[in-house]
Amino acid sequence: MRVSTKGRYAIRVLIDMAENGETEFHPLHNLAERQGLSEKYLEAILGTLVKNQVLEGARGKGGGYKLAKPAKELTVWDVLSVIETSMSPVECVDNDKNGCDRADICPTLPMWKDLAKIIKDYFTGITIAQLAHKVPKITSPISKEK
């Protein structure tokens, strides 16, 4: 699993929205300027987030993009799972794949499945509000188990 620039930029922009008016529409040019990104590249990222109901988009005067739900309910997983092609550590545990012909005898498959679950649990446990410093501390699901 490797988070692309699209995934990193998507998270950055959602944090920006949470910090600069969570319930307001933010014009594309303002977001692009604050984040130092091209409008065209950012528009493609935000379009994917609108299509997957992470953001709402509105055209015209007073339009732009806003969070589809409160930042405290929007997780990093919600963002990455729609932006990234795959969040699986290896192809054989990717939900979109059929696995491999050795899955029934593979001694490493349980390990890869466990890692995929840890990744999902970790990113599900972090909200955009936490990253925007609206909640005091990020609590890792991994550290809870120790």
N, CA, C and O atoms as a GROMACS GRO file, in nm:
protein
  584
    1MET      N    1   0.084  -0.117   0.000
    1MET     CA    2   0.000   0.000   0.000
    1MET      C    3   0.090   0.124   0.000
    1MET      O    4   0.183   0.137   0.079
    2ARG      N    5   0.057   0.213  -0.091
    2ARG     CA    6   0.129   0.339  -0.097
    2ARG      C    7   0.026   0.447  -0.125
    2ARG      O    8  -0.048   0.439  -0.223
    3VAL      N    9   0.021   0.548  -0.040
    3VAL     CA   10  -0.074   0.657  -0.059
    3VAL      C   11  -0.015   0.753  -0.162
    3VAL      O   12   0.097   0.801  -0.148
    4SER      N   13  -0.093   0.779  -0.266
    4SER     CA   14  -0.048   0.866  -0.375
    4SER      C   15  -0.058   1.013  -0.337
    4SER      O   16  -0.110   1.048  -0.231
    5THR      N   17  -0.008   1.099  -0.425
    5THR     CA   18  -0.023   1.243  -0.403
    5THR      C   19  -0.170   1.280  -0.402
    5THR      O   20  -0.210   1.370  -0.328
    6LYS      N   21  -0.252   1.214  -0.483
    6LYS     CA   22  -0.396   1.243  -0.483
    6LYS      C   23  -0.455   1.219  -0.345
    6LYS      O   24  -0.534   1.300  -0.296
    7GLY      N   25  -0.419   1.110  -0.282
    7GLY     CA   26  -0.469   1.078  -0.149
    7GLY      C   27  -0.421   1.178  -0.046
    7GLY      O   28  -0.499   1.223   0.038
    8ARG      N   29  -0.295   1.214  -0.052
    8ARG     CA   30  -0.241   1.312   0.043
    8ARG      C   31  -0.303   1.449   0.023
    8ARG      O   32  -0.337   1.517   0.120
    9TYR      N   33  -0.318   1.490  -0.101
    9TYR     CA   34  -0.379   1.620  -0.129
    9TYR      C   35  -0.526   1.622  -0.088
    9TYR      O   36  -0.574   1.723  -0.036
   10ALA      N   37  -0.597   1.514  -0.110
   10ALA     CA   38  -0.738   1.507  -0.071
   10ALA      C   39  -0.753   1.528   0.079
   10ALA      O   40  -0.840   1.603   0.124
   11ILE      N   41  -0.670   1.462   0.156
   11ILE     CA   42  -0.675   1.477   0.302
   11ILE      C   43  -0.641   1.620   0.342
   11ILE      O   44  -0.708   1.678   0.427
   12ARG      N   45  -0.537   1.675   0.280
   12ARG     CA   46  -0.498   1.814   0.311
   12ARG      C   47  -0.612   1.912   0.285
   12ARG      O   48  -0.638   2.001   0.366
   13VAL      N   49  -0.679   1.895   0.172
   13VAL     CA   50  -0.786   1.987   0.135
   13VAL      C   51  -0.905   1.972   0.230
   13VAL      O   52  -0.968   2.072   0.266
   14LEU      N   53  -0.937   1.851   0.271
   14LEU     CA   54  -1.048   1.834   0.366
   14LEU      C   55  -1.014   1.894   0.502
   14LEU      O   56  -1.102   1.950   0.568
   15ILE      N   57  -0.891   1.884   0.544
   15ILE     CA   58  -0.849   1.949   0.668
   15ILE      C   59  -0.863   2.101   0.652
   15ILE      O   60  -0.912   2.169   0.743
   16ASP      N   61  -0.822   2.152   0.538
   16ASP     CA   62  -0.835   2.295   0.508
   16ASP      C   63  -0.981   2.339   0.519
   16ASP      O   64  -1.011   2.442   0.579
   17MET      N   65  -1.071   2.260   0.462
   17MET     CA   66  -1.214   2.293   0.469
   17MET      C   67  -1.264   2.292   0.613
   17MET      O   68  -1.343   2.378   0.652
   18ALA      N   69  -1.220   2.194   0.690
   18ALA     CA   70  -1.262   2.185   0.830
   18ALA      C   71  -1.212   2.305   0.910
   18ALA      O   72  -1.281   2.355   0.998
   19GLU      N   73  -1.092   2.351   0.878
   19GLU     CA   74  -1.033   2.463   0.951
   19GLU      C   75  -1.090   2.598   0.907
   19GLU      O   76  -1.090   2.694   0.986
   20ASN      N   77  -1.138   2.607   0.784
   20ASN     CA   78  -1.180   2.735   0.728
   20ASN      C   79  -1.329   2.745   0.700
   20ASN      O   80  -1.370   2.816   0.609
   21GLY      N   81  -1.409   2.676   0.776
   21GLY     CA   82  -1.554   2.683   0.761
   21GLY      C   83  -1.610   2.551   0.713
   21GLY      O   84  -1.639   2.531   0.595
   22GLU      N   85  -1.625   2.464   0.807
   22GLU     CA   86  -1.666   2.326   0.781
   22GLU      C   87  -1.798   2.315   0.705
   22GLU      O   88  -1.814   2.223   0.624
   23THR      N   89  -1.892   2.405   0.729
   23THR     CA   90  -2.024   2.395   0.666
   23THR      C   91  -2.040   2.489   0.548
   23THR      O   92  -2.148   2.498   0.489
   24GLU      N   93  -1.934   2.559   0.512
   24GLU     CA   94  -1.940   2.655   0.402
   24GLU      C   95  -1.888   2.594   0.273
   24GLU      O   96  -1.808   2.500   0.274
   25PHE      N   97  -1.936   2.649   0.160
   25PHE     CA   98  -1.881   2.611   0.031
   25PHE      C   99  -1.751   2.688   0.010
   25PHE      O  100  -1.745   2.808   0.035
   26HIS      N  101  -1.649   2.618  -0.036
   26HIS     CA  102  -1.518   2.676  -0.063
   26HIS      C  103  -1.494   2.674  -0.213
   26HIS      O  104  -1.492   2.568  -0.274
   27PRO      N  105  -1.476   2.792  -0.274
   27PRO     CA  106  -1.447   2.796  -0.418
   27PRO      C  107  -1.318   2.720  -0.450
   27PRO      O  108  -1.222   2.723  -0.372
   28LEU      N  109  -1.317   2.654  -0.564
   28LEU     CA  110  -1.201   2.576  -0.607
   28LEU      C  111  -1.074   2.661  -0.606
   28LEU      O  112  -0.970   2.616  -0.558
   29HIS      N  113  -1.081   2.782  -0.659
   29HIS     CA  114  -0.959   2.864  -0.668
   29HIS      C  115  -0.904   2.898  -0.529
   29HIS      O  116  -0.782   2.908  -0.514
   30ASN      N  117  -0.990   2.915  -0.429
   30ASN     CA  118  -0.941   2.942  -0.293
   30ASN      C  119  -0.869   2.821  -0.236
   30ASN      O  120  -0.762   2.834  -0.177
   31LEU      N  121  -0.928   2.703  -0.253
   31LEU     CA  122  -0.866   2.580  -0.204
   31LEU      C  123  -0.732   2.556  -0.272
   31LEU      O  124  -0.633   2.524  -0.207
   32ALA      N  125  -0.730   2.572  -0.403
   32ALA     CA  126  -0.607   2.550  -0.480
   32ALA      C  127  -0.498   2.648  -0.437
   32ALA      O  128  -0.382   2.610  -0.422
   33GLU      N  129  -0.536   2.772  -0.417
   33GLU     CA  130  -0.439   2.873  -0.376
   33GLU      C  131  -0.384   2.844  -0.237
   33GLU      O  132  -0.262   2.850  -0.216
   34ARG      N  133  -0.472   2.813  -0.143
   34ARG     CA  134  -0.426   2.786  -0.005
   34ARG      C  135  -0.337   2.663   0.002
   34ARG      O  136  -0.246   2.656   0.084
   35GLN      N  137  -0.364   2.565  -0.084
   35GLN     CA  138  -0.287   2.442  -0.080
   35GLN      C  139  -0.169   2.439  -0.179
   35GLN      O  140  -0.089   2.346  -0.177
   36GLY      N  141  -0.159   2.541  -0.263
   36GLY     CA  142  -0.049   2.546  -0.360
   36GLY      C  143  -0.061   2.438  -0.466
   36GLY      O  144   0.040   2.381  -0.509
   37LEU      N  145  -0.184   2.410  -0.510
   37LEU     CA  146  -0.210   2.306  -0.610
   37LEU      C  147  -0.273   2.368  -0.734
   37LEU      O  148  -0.335   2.474  -0.726
   38SER      N  149  -0.258   2.302  -0.847
   38SER     CA  150  -0.324   2.351  -0.968
   38SER      C  151  -0.475   2.324  -0.956
   38SER      O  152  -0.517   2.221  -0.903
   39GLU      N  153  -0.554   2.417  -1.008
   39GLU     CA  154  -0.699   2.401  -1.002
   39GLU      C  155  -0.744   2.278  -1.078
   39GLU      O  156  -0.834   2.206  -1.033
   40LYS      N  157  -0.683   2.252  -1.193
   40LYS     CA  158  -0.723   2.138  -1.275
   40LYS      C  159  -0.700   2.005  -1.201
   40LYS      O  160  -0.788   1.919  -1.199
   41TYR      N  161  -0.584   1.991  -1.140
   41TYR     CA  162  -0.552   1.868  -1.066
   41TYR      C  163  -0.645   1.853  -0.945
   41TYR      O  164  -0.698   1.745  -0.919
   42LEU      N  165  -0.664   1.962  -0.873
   42LEU     CA  166  -0.750   1.959  -0.755
   42LEU      C  167  -0.895   1.930  -0.793
   42LEU      O  168  -0.965   1.858  -0.721
   43GLU      N  169  -0.940   1.985  -0.905
   43GLU     CA  170  -1.078   1.962  -0.949
   43GLU      C  171  -1.104   1.813  -0.974
   43GLU      O  172  -1.212   1.763  -0.944
   44ALA      N  173  -1.006   1.744  -1.030
   44ALA     CA  174  -1.021   1.599  -1.054
   44ALA      C  175  -1.033   1.523  -0.921
   44ALA      O  176  -1.115   1.432  -0.909
   45ILE      N  177  -0.953   1.561  -0.824
   45ILE     CA  178  -0.957   1.496  -0.692
   45ILE      C  179  -1.092   1.523  -0.625
   45ILE      O  180  -1.155   1.431  -0.574
   46LEU      N  181  -1.134   1.649  -0.625
   46LEU     CA  182  -1.259   1.685  -0.559
   46LEU      C  183  -1.379   1.624  -0.630
   46LEU      O  184  -1.478   1.590  -0.566
   47GLY      N  185  -1.371   1.611  -0.761
   47GLY     CA  186  -1.479   1.546  -0.836
   47GLY      C  187  -1.501   1.402  -0.792
   47GLY      O  188  -1.615   1.357  -0.779
   48THR      N  189  -1.392   1.332  -0.768
   48THR     CA  190  -1.402   1.194  -0.717
   48THR      C  191  -1.466   1.192  -0.579
   48THR      O  192  -1.546   1.104  -0.549
   49LEU      N  193  -1.430   1.288  -0.496
   49LEU     CA  194  -1.486   1.294  -0.360
   49LEU      C  195  -1.635   1.331  -0.364
   49LEU      O  196  -1.712   1.282  -0.280
   50VAL      N  197  -1.676   1.414  -0.458
   50VAL     CA  198  -1.819   1.447  -0.473
   50VAL      C  199  -1.895   1.324  -0.521
   50VAL      O  200  -2.002   1.291  -0.469
   51LYS      N  201  -1.840   1.257  -0.621
   51LYS     CA  202  -1.904   1.138  -0.678
   51LYS      C  203  -1.927   1.030  -0.571
   51LYS      O  204  -2.023   0.954  -0.578
   52ASN      N  205  -1.838   1.026  -0.473
   52ASN     CA  206  -1.847   0.925  -0.366
   52ASN      C  207  -1.903   0.980  -0.236
   52ASN      O  208  -1.885   0.920  -0.130
   53GLN      N  209  -1.971   1.093  -0.243
   53GLN     CA  210  -2.043   1.156  -0.131
   53GLN      C  211  -1.956   1.191  -0.010
   53GLN      O  212  -2.006   1.194   0.103
   54VAL      N  213  -1.828   1.217  -0.033
   54VAL     CA  214  -1.742   1.268   0.073
   54VAL      C  215  -1.757   1.420   0.079
   54VAL      O  216  -1.752   1.481   0.186
   55LEU      N  217  -1.776   1.480  -0.038
   55LEU     CA  218  -1.799   1.624  -0.049
   55LEU      C  219  -1.929   1.651  -0.123
   55LEU      O  220  -1.983   1.564  -0.191
   56GLU      N  221  -1.979   1.773  -0.107
   56GLU     CA  222  -2.089   1.823  -0.188
   56GLU      C  223  -2.032   1.933  -0.275
   56GLU      O  224  -1.946   2.010  -0.232
   57GLY      N  225  -2.080   1.941  -0.398
   57GLY     CA  226  -2.035   2.045  -0.488
   57GLY      C  227  -2.153   2.129  -0.534
   57GLY      O  228  -2.264   2.077  -0.550
   58ALA      N  229  -2.129   2.258  -0.555
   58ALA     CA  230  -2.233   2.348  -0.604
   58ALA      C  231  -2.170   2.444  -0.705
   58ALA      O  232  -2.061   2.496  -0.683
   59ARG      N  233  -2.240   2.467  -0.815
   59ARG     CA  234  -2.192   2.558  -0.919
   59ARG      C  235  -2.247   2.698  -0.897
   59ARG      O  236  -2.343   2.718  -0.823
   60GLY      N  237  -2.183   2.793  -0.962
   60GLY     CA  238  -2.234   2.930  -0.960
   60GLY      C  239  -2.183   3.012  -0.844
   60GLY      O  240  -2.097   2.970  -0.767
   61LYS      N  241  -2.239   3.133  -0.834
   61LYS     CA  242  -2.199   3.226  -0.729
   61LYS      C  243  -2.228   3.165  -0.591
   61LYS      O  244  -2.338   3.115  -0.567
   62GLY      N  245  -2.131   3.171  -0.504
   62GLY     CA  246  -2.145   3.112  -0.371
   62GLY      C  247  -2.123   2.962  -0.371
   62GLY      O  248  -2.139   2.898  -0.268
   63GLY      N  249  -2.086   2.907  -0.485
   63GLY     CA  250  -2.066   2.762  -0.496
   63GLY      C  251  -1.924   2.722  -0.461
   63GLY      O  252  -1.844   2.802  -0.412
   64GLY      N  253  -1.895   2.599  -0.486
   64GLY     CA  254  -1.765   2.541  -0.455
   64GLY      C  255  -1.785   2.402  -0.398
   64GLY      O  256  -1.869   2.325  -0.445
   65TYR      N  257  -1.708   2.371  -0.297
   65TYR     CA  258  -1.712   2.238  -0.235
   65TYR      C  259  -1.723   2.253  -0.084
   65TYR      O  260  -1.668   2.346  -0.024
   66LYS      N  261  -1.795   2.159  -0.022
   66LYS     CA  262  -1.800   2.153   0.124
   66LYS      C  263  -1.808   2.007   0.167
   66LYS      O  264  -1.841   1.918   0.088
   67LEU      N  265  -1.778   1.985   0.294
   67LEU     CA  266  -1.783   1.850   0.349
   67LEU      C  267  -1.927   1.800   0.347
   67LEU      O  268  -2.020   1.874   0.378
   68ALA      N  269  -1.945   1.674   0.310
   68ALA     CA  270  -2.079   1.615   0.304
   68ALA      C  271  -2.132   1.577   0.443
   68ALA      O  272  -2.252   1.559   0.460
   69LYS      N  273  -2.043   1.566   0.540
   69LYS     CA  274  -2.082   1.540   0.678
   69LYS      C  275  -1.982   1.609   0.769
   69LYS      O  276  -1.876   1.652   0.723
   70PRO      N  277  -2.012   1.621   0.896
   70PRO     CA  278  -1.920   1.689   0.988
   70PRO      C  279  -1.781   1.625   0.988
   70PRO      O  280  -1.767   1.504   0.975
   71ALA      N  281  -1.679   1.708   1.003
   71ALA     CA  282  -1.540   1.662   1.004
   71ALA      C  283  -1.515   1.557   1.112
   71ALA      O  284  -1.428   1.471   1.096
   72LYS      N  285  -1.590   1.564   1.221
   72LYS     CA  286  -1.571   1.465   1.329
   72LYS      C  287  -1.626   1.328   1.290
   72LYS      O  288  -1.597   1.228   1.357
   73GLU      N  289  -1.706   1.321   1.183
   73GLU     CA  290  -1.761   1.193   1.136
   73GLU      C  291  -1.692   1.143   1.009
   73GLU      O  292  -1.720   1.033   0.963
   74LEU      N  293  -1.604   1.223   0.954
   74LEU     CA  294  -1.536   1.190   0.828
   74LEU      C  295  -1.397   1.138   0.859
   74LEU      O  296  -1.314   1.210   0.913
   75THR      N  297  -1.372   1.011   0.824
   75THR     CA  298  -1.244   0.950   0.857
   75THR      C  299  -1.146   0.955   0.740
   75THR      O  300  -1.185   0.975   0.625
   76VAL      N  301  -1.021   0.938   0.772
   76VAL     CA  302  -0.918   0.930   0.669
   76VAL      C  303  -0.948   0.812   0.577
   76VAL      O  304  -0.923   0.820   0.456
   77TRP      N  305  -1.001   0.704   0.632
   77TRP     CA  306  -1.037   0.588   0.550
   77TRP      C  307  -1.146   0.625   0.448
   77TRP      O  308  -1.140   0.581   0.333
   78ASP      N  309  -1.244   0.706   0.489
   78ASP     CA  310  -1.350   0.749   0.398
   78ASP      C  311  -1.290   0.816   0.274
   78ASP      O  312  -1.340   0.801   0.163
   79VAL      N  313  -1.182   0.889   0.295
   79VAL     CA  314  -1.118   0.963   0.186
   79VAL      C  315  -1.029   0.870   0.103
   79VAL      O  316  -1.045   0.861  -0.019
   80LEU      N  317  -0.936   0.803   0.170
   80LEU     CA  318  -0.840   0.720   0.097
   80LEU      C  319  -0.905   0.604   0.023
   80LEU      O  320  -0.860   0.568  -0.085
   81SER      N  321  -1.009   0.546   0.080
   81SER     CA  322  -1.072   0.430   0.017
   81SER      C  323  -1.141   0.465  -0.115
   81SER      O  324  -1.166   0.376  -0.197
   82VAL      N  325  -1.173   0.592  -0.136
   82VAL     CA  326  -1.235   0.630  -0.264
   82VAL      C  327  -1.134   0.695  -0.360
   82VAL      O  328  -1.156   0.694  -0.481
   83ILE      N  329  -1.026   0.749  -0.307
   83ILE     CA  330  -0.926   0.814  -0.392
   83ILE      C  331  -0.823   0.715  -0.445
   83ILE      O  332  -0.785   0.721  -0.562
   84GLU      N  333  -0.780   0.624  -0.359
   84GLU     CA  334  -0.673   0.531  -0.397
   84GLU      C  335  -0.729   0.412  -0.475
   84GLU      O  336  -0.841   0.366  -0.450
   85THR      N  337  -0.650   0.362  -0.566
   85THR     CA  338  -0.688   0.245  -0.645
   85THR      C  339  -0.705   0.124  -0.553
   85THR      O  340  -0.797   0.044  -0.569
   86SER      N  341  -0.614   0.112  -0.457
   86SER     CA  342  -0.621   0.002  -0.361
   86SER      C  343  -0.550   0.044  -0.233
   86SER      O  344  -0.450   0.116  -0.237
   87MET      N  345  -0.603   0.000  -0.122
   87MET     CA  346  -0.538   0.023   0.007
   87MET      C  347  -0.481  -0.107   0.062
   87MET      O  348  -0.433  -0.111   0.176
   88SER      N  349  -0.486  -0.212  -0.016
   88SER     CA  350  -0.437  -0.343   0.030
   88SER      C  351  -0.284  -0.347   0.025
   88SER      O  352  -0.223  -0.290  -0.065
   89PRO      N  353  -0.223  -0.416   0.122
   89PRO     CA  354  -0.077  -0.427   0.124
   89PRO      C  355  -0.025  -0.517   0.012
   89PRO      O  356   0.088  -0.498  -0.035
   90VAL      N  357  -0.104  -0.612  -0.030
   90VAL     CA  358  -0.068  -0.701  -0.142
   90VAL      C  359  -0.193  -0.728  -0.225
   90VAL      O  360  -0.305  -0.718  -0.176
   91GLU      N  361  -0.172  -0.762  -0.349
   91GLU     CA  362  -0.283  -0.779  -0.442
   91GLU      C  363  -0.379  -0.891  -0.402
   91GLU      O  364  -0.500  -0.881  -0.426
   92CYS      N  365  -0.328  -0.995  -0.341
   92CYS     CA  366  -0.414  -1.111  -0.313
   92CYS      C  367  -0.520  -1.085  -0.206
   92CYS      O  368  -0.612  -1.165  -0.191
   93VAL      N  369  -0.509  -0.976  -0.130
   93VAL     CA  370  -0.612  -0.945  -0.032
   93VAL      C  371  -0.696  -0.824  -0.073
   93VAL      O  372  -0.778  -0.774   0.005
   94ASP      N  373  -0.676  -0.777  -0.196
   94ASP     CA  374  -0.754  -0.666  -0.248
   94ASP      C  375  -0.896  -0.716  -0.275
   94ASP      O  376  -0.914  -0.818  -0.342
   95ASN      N  377  -0.996  -0.646  -0.222
   95ASN     CA  378  -1.135  -0.688  -0.237
   95ASN      C  379  -1.180  -0.695  -0.382
   95ASN      O  380  -1.273  -0.768  -0.414
   96ASP      N  381  -1.115  -0.618  -0.469
   96ASP     CA  382  -1.154  -0.617  -0.610
   96ASP      C  383  -1.093  -0.732  -0.689
   96ASP      O  384  -1.128  -0.753  -0.805
   97LYS      N  385  -1.004  -0.806  -0.628
   97LYS     CA  386  -0.935  -0.917  -0.696
   97LYS      C  387  -0.994  -1.049  -0.649
   97LYS      O  388  -1.059  -1.057  -0.545
   98ASN      N  389  -0.969  -1.151  -0.727
   98ASN     CA  390  -1.019  -1.284  -0.693
   98ASN      C  391  -0.920  -1.363  -0.609
   98ASN      O  392  -0.944  -1.481  -0.581
   99GLY      N  393  -0.810  -1.302  -0.570
   99GLY     CA  394  -0.709  -1.377  -0.496
   99GLY      C  395  -0.619  -1.450  -0.593
   99GLY      O  396  -0.610  -1.415  -0.711
  100CYS      N  397  -0.554  -1.550  -0.545
  100CYS     CA  398  -0.467  -1.628  -0.633
  100CYS      C  399  -0.503  -1.776  -0.621
  100CYS      O  400  -0.580  -1.817  -0.534
  101ASP      N  401  -0.447  -1.854  -0.710
  101ASP     CA  402  -0.478  -1.997  -0.711
  101ASP      C  403  -0.413  -2.072  -0.594
  101ASP      O  404  -0.441  -2.190  -0.575
  102ARG      N  405  -0.329  -2.006  -0.517
  102ARG     CA  406  -0.264  -2.071  -0.402
  102ARG      C  407  -0.324  -2.026  -0.268
  102ARG      O  408  -0.273  -2.062  -0.163
  103ALA      N  409  -0.431  -1.948  -0.272
  103ALA     CA  410  -0.488  -1.892  -0.150
  103ALA      C  411  -0.522  -1.998  -0.045
  103ALA      O  412  -0.503  -1.975   0.074
  104ASP      N  413  -0.570  -2.112  -0.088
  104ASP     CA  414  -0.610  -2.216   0.008
  104ASP      C  415  -0.491  -2.283   0.077
  104ASP      O  416  -0.509  -2.349   0.179
  105ILE      N  417  -0.370  -2.268   0.023
  105ILE     CA  418  -0.253  -2.330   0.085
  105ILE      C  419  -0.146  -2.226   0.123
  105ILE      O  420  -0.038  -2.263   0.169
  106CYS      N  421  -0.174  -2.100   0.104
  106CYS     CA  422  -0.074  -1.995   0.127
  106CYS      C  423  -0.053  -1.970   0.276
  106CYS      O  424  -0.147  -1.933   0.346
  107PRO      N  425   0.068  -1.990   0.324
  107PRO     CA  426   0.094  -1.969   0.467
  107PRO      C  427   0.101  -1.820   0.506
  107PRO      O  428   0.093  -1.786   0.624
  108THR      N  429   0.114  -1.731   0.407
  108THR     CA  430   0.126  -1.589   0.439
  108THR      C  431  -0.006  -1.512   0.426
  108THR      O  432  -0.014  -1.398   0.471
  109LEU      N  433  -0.106  -1.572   0.367
  109LEU     CA  434  -0.233  -1.502   0.344
  109LEU      C  435  -0.295  -1.447   0.474
  109LEU      O  436  -0.339  -1.332   0.474
  110PRO      N  437  -0.300  -1.523   0.582
  110PRO     CA  438  -0.356  -1.467   0.706
  110PRO      C  439  -0.280  -1.342   0.754
  110PRO      O  440  -0.341  -1.248   0.805
  111MET      N  441  -0.148  -1.342   0.737
  111MET     CA  442  -0.068  -1.228   0.776
  111MET      C  443  -0.106  -1.104   0.694
  111MET      O  444  -0.124  -0.996   0.750
  112TRP      N  445  -0.120  -1.120   0.564
  112TRP     CA  446  -0.157  -1.008   0.477
  112TRP      C  447  -0.298  -0.958   0.507
  112TRP      O  448  -0.324  -0.838   0.502
  113LYS      N  449  -0.387  -1.050   0.536
  113LYS     CA  450  -0.524  -1.010   0.574
  113LYS      C  451  -0.524  -0.932   0.704
  113LYS      O  452  -0.597  -0.833   0.718
  114ASP      N  453  -0.443  -0.976   0.800
  114ASP     CA  454  -0.433  -0.904   0.928
  114ASP      C  455  -0.378  -0.763   0.906
  114ASP      O  456  -0.427  -0.667   0.965
  115LEU      N  457  -0.276  -0.752   0.821
  115LEU     CA  458  -0.218  -0.621   0.794
  115LEU      C  459  -0.321  -0.529   0.726
  115LEU      O  460  -0.330  -0.411   0.759
  116ALA      N  461  -0.397  -0.583   0.631
  116ALA     CA  462  -0.501  -0.503   0.565
  116ALA      C  463  -0.604  -0.453   0.666
  116ALA      O  464  -0.650  -0.339   0.656
  117LYS      N  465  -0.639  -0.537   0.762
  117LYS     CA  466  -0.734  -0.496   0.866
  117LYS      C  467  -0.675  -0.388   0.956
  117LYS      O  468  -0.744  -0.293   0.993
  118ILE      N  469  -0.549  -0.402   0.990
  118ILE     CA  470  -0.482  -0.301   1.074
  118ILE      C  471  -0.480  -0.166   1.002
  118ILE      O  472  -0.505  -0.063   1.064
  119ILE      N  473  -0.450  -0.167   0.874
  119ILE     CA  474  -0.447  -0.043   0.796
  119ILE      C  475  -0.585   0.022   0.795
  119ILE      O  476  -0.598   0.142   0.820
  120LYS      N  477  -0.687  -0.057   0.767
  120LYS     CA  478  -0.823  -0.002   0.765
  120LYS      C  479  -0.865   0.049   0.903
  120LYS      O  480  -0.919   0.159   0.914
  121ASP      N  481  -0.840  -0.030   1.006
  121ASP     CA  482  -0.876   0.011   1.142
  121ASP      C  483  -0.804   0.140   1.181
  121ASP      O  484  -0.862   0.227   1.244
  122TYR      N  485  -0.677   0.150   1.145
  122TYR     CA  486  -0.599   0.268   1.180
  122TYR      C  487  -0.658   0.394   1.115
  122TYR      O  488  -0.683   0.493   1.183
  123PHE      N  489  -0.680   0.388   0.984
  123PHE     CA  490  -0.731   0.506   0.913
  123PHE      C  491  -0.878   0.534   0.945
  123PHE      O  492  -0.923   0.649   0.933
  124THR      N  493  -0.953   0.434   0.984
  124THR     CA  494  -1.091   0.455   1.027
  124THR      C  495  -1.095   0.524   1.163
  124THR      O  496  -1.194   0.591   1.195
  125GLY      N  497  -0.991   0.509   1.241
  125GLY     CA  498  -0.985   0.568   1.374
  125GLY      C  499  -0.938   0.712   1.377
  125GLY      O  500  -0.928   0.772   1.485
  126ILE      N  501  -0.908   0.770   1.262
  126ILE     CA  502  -0.861   0.909   1.256
  126ILE      C  503  -0.961   0.991   1.175
  126ILE      O  504  -0.989   0.959   1.060
  127THR      N  505  -1.013   1.095   1.236
  127THR     CA  506  -1.109   1.182   1.165
  127THR      C  507  -1.040   1.308   1.112
  127THR      O  508  -0.932   1.346   1.156
  128ILE      N  509  -1.107   1.370   1.018
  128ILE     CA  510  -1.058   1.496   0.964
  128ILE      C  511  -1.055   1.602   1.075
  128ILE      O  512  -0.964   1.685   1.078
  129ALA      N  513  -1.153   1.599   1.164
  129ALA     CA  514  -1.155   1.694   1.277
  129ALA      C  515  -1.031   1.677   1.364
  129ALA      O  516  -0.973   1.776   1.409
  130GLN      N  517  -0.989   1.555   1.389
  130GLN     CA  518  -0.869   1.532   1.470
  130GLN      C  519  -0.747   1.592   1.401
  130GLN      O  520  -0.663   1.654   1.466
  131LEU      N  521  -0.737   1.573   1.272
  131LEU     CA  522  -0.624   1.626   1.198
  131LEU      C  523  -0.628   1.778   1.190
  131LEU      O  524  -0.524   1.843   1.178
  132ALA      N  525  -0.747   1.834   1.196
  132ALA     CA  526  -0.763   1.979   1.192
  132ALA      C  527  -0.750   2.038   1.333
  132ALA      O  528  -0.778   2.157   1.353
  133HIS      N  529  -0.709   1.959   1.428
  133HIS     CA  530  -0.686   2.001   1.567
  133HIS      C  531  -0.814   2.046   1.637
  133HIS      O  532  -0.811   2.131   1.726
  134LYS      N  533  -0.926   1.988   1.594
  134LYS     CA  534  -1.052   2.019   1.659
  134LYS      C  535  -1.079   1.922   1.774
  134LYS      O  536  -1.166   1.946   1.858
  135VAL      N  537  -1.005   1.814   1.776
  135VAL     CA  538  -1.014   1.716   1.884
  135VAL      C  539  -0.872   1.702   1.938
  135VAL      O  540  -0.778   1.691   1.860
  136PRO      N  541  -0.855   1.701   2.069
  136PRO     CA  542  -0.721   1.710   2.128
  136PRO      C  543  -0.620   1.603   2.088
  136PRO      O  544  -0.504   1.635   2.064
  137LYS      N  545  -0.660   1.477   2.078
  137LYS     CA  546  -0.560   1.373   2.061
  137LYS      C  547  -0.609   1.265   1.965
  137LYS      O  548  -0.724   1.223   1.970
  138ILE      N  549  -0.520   1.221   1.878
  138ILE     CA  550  -0.548   1.107   1.792
  138ILE      C  551  -0.515   0.981   1.871
  138ILE      O  552  -0.403   0.966   1.920
  139THR      N  553  -0.611   0.893   1.883
  139THR     CA  554  -0.591   0.767   1.955
  139THR      C  555  -0.582   0.656   1.852
  139THR      O  556  -0.680   0.628   1.782
  140SER      N  557  -0.470   0.595   1.843
  140SER     CA  558  -0.447   0.488   1.748
  140SER      C  559  -0.514   0.359   1.797
  140SER      O  560  -0.499   0.322   1.914
  141PRO      N  561  -0.589   0.291   1.708
  141PRO     CA  562  -0.647   0.162   1.749
  141PRO      C  563  -0.539   0.060   1.782
  141PRO      O  564  -0.564  -0.034   1.856
  142ILE      N  565  -0.421   0.078   1.727
  142ILE     CA  566  -0.313  -0.015   1.754
  142ILE      C  567  -0.264   0.000   1.898
  142ILE      O  568  -0.238  -0.099   1.966
  143SER      N  569  -0.252   0.125   1.945
  143SER     CA  570  -0.201   0.147   2.080
  143SER      C  571  -0.303   0.103   2.186
  143SER      O  572  -0.264   0.076   2.300
  144LYS      N  573  -0.431   0.096   2.152
  144LYS     CA  574  -0.533   0.051   2.246
  144LYS      C  575  -0.518  -0.095   2.282
  144LYS      O  576  -0.553  -0.136   2.393
  145GLU      N  577  -0.466  -0.174   2.189
  145GLU     CA  578  -0.457  -0.318   2.209
  145GLU      C  579  -0.340  -0.358   2.297
  145GLU      O  580  -0.335  -0.472   2.343
  146LYS      N  581  -0.247  -0.269   2.323
  146LYS     CA  582  -0.126  -0.304   2.399
  146LYS      C  583  -0.155  -0.314   2.545
  146LYS      O  584  -0.065  -0.342   2.624
   0.00000   0.00000   0.00000
